[in-house]
């Protein structure tokens, strides 16, 4: 059993402030420790159920948040911020299950701790086939393209509600309850890790019976941006068309190409927000 782990940071128990997620900030070392604990719990649970190979893709910020030496089970790590597959870099059809660990709610949804959708300075909302989605829903395009089921998602209640209809049968692990976008009631990290480990074990066992995300083709992804300038810059990416004053659309039968166009959009629009 080969398992792909895409891990973010904002959905980890105990993380409620941007300073815990930014290198050099006062709370970053604590944030890294909390993140490592949940990632290792997912690895341990997968190994408990017989996983033989685990690949962990760092999907937060500059995507080099953990010490690769500290990962359990000799897991492979994919790090670095310039990755064409972004949060799903390294995924292909050789995997049998996908875990989303430490994920968070979308920018356009209910209040969720540190919610955003890829780049909060650019993206104000995304819909897939008319349904509001966050990062889990967008990343479902890559999962569907590879034909691999998403077997586990961890985060707050909003994150799990957004994932529930997309990944039937997946283990959904709530590690905190958001109060506002900058506050949450968190499980003790030891409890959160125990629940993730147990769920990861169940997820690996159930993976053969799960189906990849069901994304109808041709798929239609609508991306709402903060300014008209950003929408115009986004159209410089192949396959991206203006659909409104501050929105663009990406359509097609090739889900991998559609996802890659969205990733390119997130990179190129940084020039319109000063980065």
BANU-628295 format. One record per residue (C-alpha): z, x, y; residue number from 1. Coordinates in steps of 0.5 Angstrom, whole numbers, plus 500, padded with zeros to 3 digits. Example, Ala and Ser with C-alpha at 12.3 -4.5 7.8 and 13.67 -1.06 7.14 Angstrom:
REM residues 2
[[516,525,491],1],
[[514,527,498],2],
This chain:
REM residues 275
[[500,500,500],1],
[[498,503,507],2],
[[501,500,513],3],
[[499,501,520],4],
[[505,500,525],5],
[[503,499,533],6],
[[509,500,537],7],
[[511,498,544],8],
[[517,499,548],9],
[[519,493,552],10],
[[521,488,546],11],
[[526,493,543],12],
[[533,490,543],13],
[[537,493,549],14],
[[531,495,553],15],
[[531,491,559],16],
[[529,495,565],17],
[[523,499,567],18],
[[527,505,568],19],
[[528,505,560],20],
[[521,505,559],21],
[[519,511,564],22],
[[519,518,562],23],
[[523,522,567],24],
[[527,516,569],25],
[[535,515,568],26],
[[535,511,562],27],
[[529,513,559],28],
[[532,517,553],29],
[[536,511,551],30],
[[530,507,551],31],
[[527,512,547],32],
[[533,512,542],33],
[[533,505,541],34],
[[525,505,540],35],
[[526,510,535],36],
[[531,506,531],37],
[[527,500,530],38],
[[520,504,529],39],
[[524,508,523],40],
[[527,501,521],41],
[[520,498,520],42],
[[518,505,516],43],
[[524,504,512],44],
[[523,497,510],45],
[[516,498,508],46],
[[518,504,504],47],
[[523,500,500],48],
[[517,495,498],49],
[[513,501,496],50],
[[509,503,502],51],
[[506,509,500],52],
[[502,511,507],53],
[[505,509,514],54],
[[501,511,520],55],
[[505,509,527],56],
[[501,509,533],57],
[[505,510,540],58],
[[502,504,544],59],
[[507,505,550],60],
[[505,508,557],61],
[[502,515,556],62],
[[503,514,548],63],
[[507,520,547],64],
[[514,517,547],65],
[[517,519,540],66],
[[519,526,537],67],
[[514,526,531],68],
[[519,530,527],69],
[[524,524,528],70],
[[520,519,524],71],
[[522,517,517],72],
[[518,517,511],73],
[[513,523,513],74],
[[510,517,517],75],
[[503,520,521],76],
[[504,519,528],77],
[[498,518,533],78],
[[500,519,540],79],
[[496,521,547],80],
[[494,516,552],81],
[[486,517,552],82],
[[485,513,545],83],
[[479,509,545],84],
[[482,504,540],85],
[[488,504,545],86],
[[494,500,542],87],
[[490,499,535],88],
[[487,507,535],89],
[[487,509,527],90],
[[486,502,524],91],
[[481,501,519],92],
[[479,497,513],93],
[[483,502,509],94],
[[490,499,511],95],
[[493,493,507],96],
[[498,490,513],97],
[[499,491,520],98],
[[506,491,524],99],
[[507,490,531],100],
[[514,493,533],101],
[[517,492,540],102],
[[512,488,543],103],
[[513,483,549],104],
[[511,477,552],105],
[[505,476,556],106],
[[504,476,564],107],
[[502,469,564],108],
[[507,466,559],109],
[[514,464,559],110],
[[520,469,562],111],
[[520,475,557],112],
[[523,481,558],113],
[[519,486,562],114],
[[513,482,560],115],
[[506,484,562],116],
[[499,484,559],117],
[[496,491,558],118],
[[496,493,566],119],
[[501,489,570],120],
[[498,491,576],121],
[[491,489,574],122],
[[491,483,569],123],
[[494,477,571],124],
[[492,473,564],125],
[[488,473,558],126],
[[485,467,554],127],
[[482,468,547],128],
[[478,461,546],129],
[[482,458,551],130],
[[489,460,549],131],
[[493,464,553],132],
[[495,471,549],133],
[[499,477,550],134],
[[498,484,547],135],
[[499,481,540],136],
[[493,476,541],137],
[[488,481,544],138],
[[490,486,539],139],
[[488,481,534],140],
[[481,482,535],141],
[[482,489,532],142],
[[486,487,526],143],
[[480,481,525],144],
[[475,486,526],145],
[[478,491,520],146],
[[480,485,516],147],
[[487,487,516],148],
[[493,482,516],149],
[[499,482,521],150],
[[505,482,517],151],
[[510,483,522],152],
[[512,482,529],153],
[[518,484,533],154],
[[521,482,540],155],
[[524,477,544],156],
[[523,469,542],157],
[[517,468,547],158],
[[513,474,544],159],
[[514,471,537],160],
[[512,464,539],161],
[[506,467,542],162],
[[504,470,535],163],
[[506,465,531],164],
[[500,461,531],165],
[[496,467,530],166],
[[499,470,524],167],
[[501,465,519],168],
[[506,468,514],169],
[[508,474,518],170],
[[515,476,519],171],
[[517,474,526],172],
[[524,478,528],173],
[[527,476,534],174],
[[532,482,537],175],
[[533,479,543],176],
[[533,473,548],177],
[[530,473,554],178],
[[534,470,560],179],
[[529,473,566],180],
[[524,478,566],181],
[[529,483,567],182],
[[535,481,563],183],
[[536,479,556],184],
[[542,477,551],185],
[[540,483,545],186],
[[542,484,538],187],
[[547,490,537],188],
[[541,495,535],189],
[[544,496,528],190],
[[543,489,527],191],
[[536,489,530],192],
[[534,495,525],193],
[[537,492,519],194],
[[533,485,520],195],
[[527,489,522],196],
[[528,493,515],197],
[[529,487,511],198],
[[523,483,514],199],
[[519,490,513],200],
[[520,490,506],201],
[[518,482,505],202],
[[512,483,509],203],
[[509,489,505],204],
[[511,485,499],205],
[[507,479,502],206],
[[501,482,505],207],
[[497,481,499],208],
[[497,474,500],209],
[[496,474,507],210],
[[489,473,511],211],
[[487,477,517],212],
[[487,473,524],213],
[[482,468,524],214],
[[478,469,530],215],
[[472,465,530],216],
[[465,468,532],217],
[[462,469,537],218],
[[469,470,540],219],
[[470,469,548],220],
[[475,473,552],221],
[[477,471,559],222],
[[481,476,563],223],
[[484,474,570],224],
[[485,480,575],225],
[[489,481,581],226],
[[483,481,586],227],
[[476,480,586],228],
[[475,488,587],229],
[[478,489,580],230],
[[473,483,577],231],
[[467,487,580],232],
[[469,494,578],233],
[[471,490,571],234],
[[463,488,570],235],
[[461,496,570],236],
[[463,496,563],237],
[[458,494,558],238],
[[459,486,555],239],
[[463,484,561],240],
[[461,479,566],241],
[[464,476,572],242],
[[466,468,570],243],
[[470,467,577],244],
[[472,470,583],245],
[[478,474,580],246],
[[476,473,573],247],
[[471,476,568],248],
[[469,474,561],249],
[[467,478,554],250],
[[463,475,549],251],
[[460,476,542],252],
[[460,476,535],253],
[[462,484,534],254],
[[470,483,535],255],
[[471,491,534],256],
[[466,492,540],257],
[[469,486,544],258],
[[476,489,543],259],
[[473,496,545],260],
[[470,493,552],261],
[[477,490,553],262],
[[480,497,553],263],
[[475,500,557],264],
[[476,494,562],265],
[[483,496,562],266],
[[481,504,564],267],
[[476,503,569],268],
[[480,497,573],269],
[[485,502,575],270],
[[481,505,580],271],
[[481,499,584],272],
[[489,499,584],273],
[[489,506,586],274],
[[490,509,580],275],
